[in-house]
Amino acid sequence: MITVEIICFGNELLIGKTINTNANWLGKRLVMLGAELQRVTTISDELEEMAGVVREALKRKPNVIITTGGLGPTFDDMALAAIAKALNRELELNEQAVEFIKERLDKLQKERGLDLELTEERLGMAMVPKGASVLKNRAGSAPGVIVKENDTQIFSVPGVPSEMKAIFDYEIVKYFNLDPTKQFFERSIVVNHIPESELAKAISEIREKYTTIYVKTHPHSSRASAKGMIEVEIHITSLCSEEESVNLNKAEEEIVKIIKTMKGTSDRKPKITLQNNDKISN
């Protein structure tokens, strides 16, 4: 079983301004993946404190540490500096992270007409601990980061829930597989003209019926505003054997059937696009 600790960075969490929904969501997701969450720690945005709590977690030798928050472009976003300090490593510019950030800025300019420059502050989001790799953020500008220290994988994700969830579901999930008899299987259904709240309610029966399958809706808000319509992606994953993956196909078929019975908005019929990957490789 994979052992996990979560470290949440942020003064806003400690003073009660923001409820820590990230830890709650991650805990449920980790259990579904067969991992054991051993500890959740919340710490202030103070570099020495942040580095210290990472060092303490590493001493307990969990398989995985997930940090949330502190990856943005502002002065108090120090997660990667803290991790680098804890690991006794330098920060270095990651060119792939730079490309991710550029892609995001270009996308915002095309979709929303925003003229955003690659400022020094934004470029700071591409400074990662030496030896680290980056994870694509489909919902925001700050890339996720993965770095290994001895036998522990450290994942860093933004504190914004939609960004944290997107990086976890599309990138981090593939690392949670130590059973050679099982693989990660994935399906995606993109739907237009149906609000996420209505979709989530309609497919709740699928979650209840297929308890080993994870179903999550992700709204594409930027596309919606650019195209003048609603677009939601239903992401379906399962950690199972090749034989058991048949249930993933059944769940997908049933979800599509449910969507087809829904009328959509403004008398516009829902458009369904299937984006299937047979399996997610490590």
C-alpha positions in Angstrom: 0.0 0.0 0.0 1.2 3.5 -0.9 1.6 5.7 2.2 0.9 9.4 1.8 1.3 12.7 3.7 -0.4 15.9 2.7 1.2 19.3 3.5 -1.1 22.4 3.0 0.7 25.7 2.8 -1.3 28.9 3.5 -2.0 31.5 6.2 -5.5 31.7 4.9 -6.1 28.1 6.0 -4.7 28.7 9.5 -6.8 31.8 10.2 -10.0 30.2 9.0 -10.5 32.5 6.0 -10.4 29.6 3.6 -11.8 26.1 4.4 -9.3 23.4 3.6 -11.4 21.5 1.1 -8.3 20.3 -0.8 -7.3 17.9 2.1 -10.8 16.5 2.2 -11.0 15.9 -1.5 -7.5 14.4 -1.7 -8.2 12.1 1.2 -11.2 10.6 -0.5 -9.4 10.3 -3.8 -6.4 8.6 -2.2 -8.6 6.0 -0.4 -10.2 5.2 -3.7 -6.8 4.6 -5.2 -5.9 2.2 -2.5 -3.4 4.5 -0.7 -3.1 5.1 3.0 -3.2 8.8 4.1 -1.2 9.0 7.3 -1.1 12.7 8.1 -2.3 16.1 7.0 -0.3 19.2 8.1 -1.2 22.8 7.6 1.6 25.4 7.9 2.0 29.1 7.4 3.6 30.9 4.5 7.0 31.2 6.2 9.9 29.8 4.4 11.7 28.2 7.3 8.5 26.7 8.7 7.6 25.3 5.3 11.0 23.7 4.7 11.0 22.3 8.3 7.7 20.6 7.9 8.9 19.0 4.6 12.0 17.7 6.3 9.9 16.3 9.2 7.7 14.4 6.7 10.7 13.0 4.9 12.0 11.6 8.1 8.9 9.4 8.4 9.6 8.1 4.9 6.2 8.0 3.3 6.0 6.9 -0.3 4.4 10.1 -1.3 4.2 13.7 0.0 1.6 16.0 -1.7 1.9 19.8 -1.0 -0.9 22.2 -1.9 -0.6 25.9 -2.3 2.3 28.3 -2.8 2.9 27.9 -6.5 1.6 31.2 -7.8 3.4 34.4 -8.9 3.1 36.4 -5.7 5.7 37.1 -3.0 4.2 34.6 -0.5 4.2 31.7 -3.0 7.2 29.9 -1.7 6.4 26.2 -1.9 9.1 25.3 -4.4 11.7 27.4 -2.6 10.8 25.6 0.7 11.0 22.2 -0.9 14.4 23.0 -2.5 15.6 24.3 0.9 14.4 21.1 2.6 16.2 18.9 0.0 19.3 21.1 0.1 19.0 21.8 -3.6 19.1 24.9 -5.8 16.2 26.2 -7.8 16.6 26.1 -11.6 14.6 27.3 -14.5 12.6 24.5 -16.1 12.1 25.1 -19.8 9.1 22.8 -20.0 7.4 24.8 -17.3 8.2 28.0 -19.2 6.5 26.5 -22.3 3.4 25.5 -20.2 3.1 29.0 -18.9 3.5 30.5 -22.4 0.8 28.2 -23.7 -1.6 29.3 -20.9 -1.0 33.0 -21.6 -1.5 32.5 -25.3 -4.7 30.6 -24.6 -6.1 33.3 -22.4 -5.2 35.9 -25.0 -7.0 34.0 -27.8 -10.1 33.0 -25.7 -10.6 36.1 -23.5 -8.7 38.8 -25.4 -6.3 39.3 -22.5 -2.9 40.6 -23.3 -0.7 39.0 -20.7 3.1 39.2 -20.7 5.6 36.6 -19.4 6.6 38.8 -16.5 9.4 38.1 -14.1 6.8 37.1 -11.5 5.2 34.6 -13.9 8.5 33.2 -14.9 9.2 32.6 -11.2 6.6 29.8 -11.4 9.0 27.9 -13.7 11.8 27.9 -11.0 11.8 24.4 -9.6 14.1 22.3 -7.4 17.1 20.9 -9.3 16.2 17.5 -10.7 12.4 18.1 -10.6 10.0 17.6 -13.4 6.8 19.5 -14.1 3.2 18.4 -14.5 0.8 20.2 -16.9 -1.9 22.3 -15.3 -5.0 22.2 -17.6 -6.9 24.6 -15.4 -4.4 27.3 -14.6 -1.0 28.8 -15.2 1.2 27.3 -12.4 2.6 23.9 -13.4 2.6 21.1 -10.9 6.0 19.7 -9.8 7.3 16.3 -9.0 10.7 15.6 -7.4 12.1 12.5 -5.8 14.1 12.3 -2.6 15.4 8.8 -1.8 12.2 6.6 -1.9 9.7 9.5 -1.5 7.9 11.2 -4.4 7.0 14.8 -3.6 4.2 16.3 -5.7 3.4 20.0 -5.5 0.1 21.4 -6.7 -1.6 24.8 -6.6 -4.0 25.6 -3.8 -6.8 26.6 -6.2 -9.1 23.5 -5.9 -9.9 23.3 -9.7 -6.2 23.4 -10.5 -5.2 20.9 -7.8 -7.9 18.5 -9.0 -7.0 18.8 -12.6 -3.3 18.1 -12.0 -4.1 15.2 -9.7 -6.7 13.6 -12.0 -4.7 13.9 -15.2 -1.1 13.7 -14.0 -0.5 12.5 -10.5 -3.0 9.6 -10.6 -0.8 7.5 -12.9 1.9 7.2 -10.2 -0.5 5.4 -7.8 0.0 1.9 -9.1 2.2 -0.6 -7.4 0.1 -3.7 -8.3 1.4 -5.2 -11.5 -1.9 -7.0 -12.1 -3.7 -3.6 -12.4 -3.5 -0.6 -14.7 -5.1 2.8 -14.9 -7.8 3.1 -17.5 -9.2 6.4 -18.6 -12.2 7.8 -20.5 -13.2 11.4 -21.2 -16.5 12.7 -22.4 -16.8 16.4 -23.4 -20.3 17.8 -23.3 -21.7 21.1 -24.5 -24.9 22.9 -23.5 -25.4 21.2 -20.1 -24.4 22.9 -16.9 -22.0 21.0 -14.7 -24.5 21.0 -11.7 -27.1 19.2 -13.8 -24.6 16.8 -15.2 -23.2 15.9 -11.7 -26.7 15.2 -10.4 -27.7 13.1 -13.5 -24.6 10.9 -13.4 -24.6 10.3 -9.6 -26.3 7.0 -10.1 -23.3 5.8 -12.2 -21.0 6.6 -9.2 -23.3 4.5 -6.9 -23.5 1.6 -9.4 -19.8 1.4 -10.3 -18.1 1.9 -6.9 -14.6 1.1 -8.2 -14.8 3.7 -10.9 -14.0 7.4 -10.3 -16.2 9.9 -12.1 -15.4 13.6 -12.0 -16.8 16.6 -13.9 -14.4 19.4 -14.9 -16.0 22.6 -16.4 -14.1 24.3 -19.2 -14.9 27.8 -18.1 -12.5 29.6 -20.4 -13.8 27.8 -23.5 -17.4 28.5 -22.4 -16.9 32.2 -22.2 -15.0 32.3 -25.5 -17.5 30.2 -27.5 -20.6 31.6 -25.7 -21.6 28.1 -24.5 -21.2 25.6 -21.6 -18.6 22.9 -22.0 -17.9 20.3 -19.3 -15.6 17.3 -19.4 -16.5 14.1 -17.6 -13.3 12.3 -16.6 -13.6 8.6 -15.8 -10.8 6.5 -14.4 -10.3 3.2 -12.8 -7.4 1.2 -11.3 -8.3 -2.4 -12.3 -7.3 -5.5 -14.3 -7.8 -5.7 -18.1 -10.8 -7.9 -17.6 -12.4 -5.5 -15.1 -12.0 -2.6 -17.4 -15.2 -3.7 -19.2 -17.1 -1.8 -16.5 -15.4 1.4 -17.6 -16.9 0.9 -21.1 -20.3 0.2 -19.5 -20.2 3.3 -17.3 -19.2 5.4 -20.3 -22.1 4.0 -22.4 -24.6 4.6 -19.6 -23.4 8.2 -19.1 -23.7 9.0 -22.8 -27.2 7.5 -22.7 -28.1 9.8 -19.8 -26.7 12.8 -21.5 -28.7 12.2 -24.7 -31.9 12.3 -22.6 -31.0 15.8 -21.3 -32.3 18.8 -23.3 -29.4 21.1 -22.7 -29.7 24.9 -22.5 -31.6 27.3 -24.7 -33.1 24.5 -26.8 -29.7 23.4 -27.9 -29.1 19.7 -28.0 -26.0 18.5 -26.1 -23.0 17.7 -28.3 -20.9 14.8 -27.1 -17.3 14.2 -27.9 -15.6 11.0 -26.7 -11.8 11.1 -25.9 -10.8 7.6 -24.9 -7.4 6.4 -23.9 -7.1 2.6 -23.3 -4.8 3.0 -20.4 -2.6 5.4 -18.6 1.0 4.2 -18.5 3.4 5.1 -15.7 
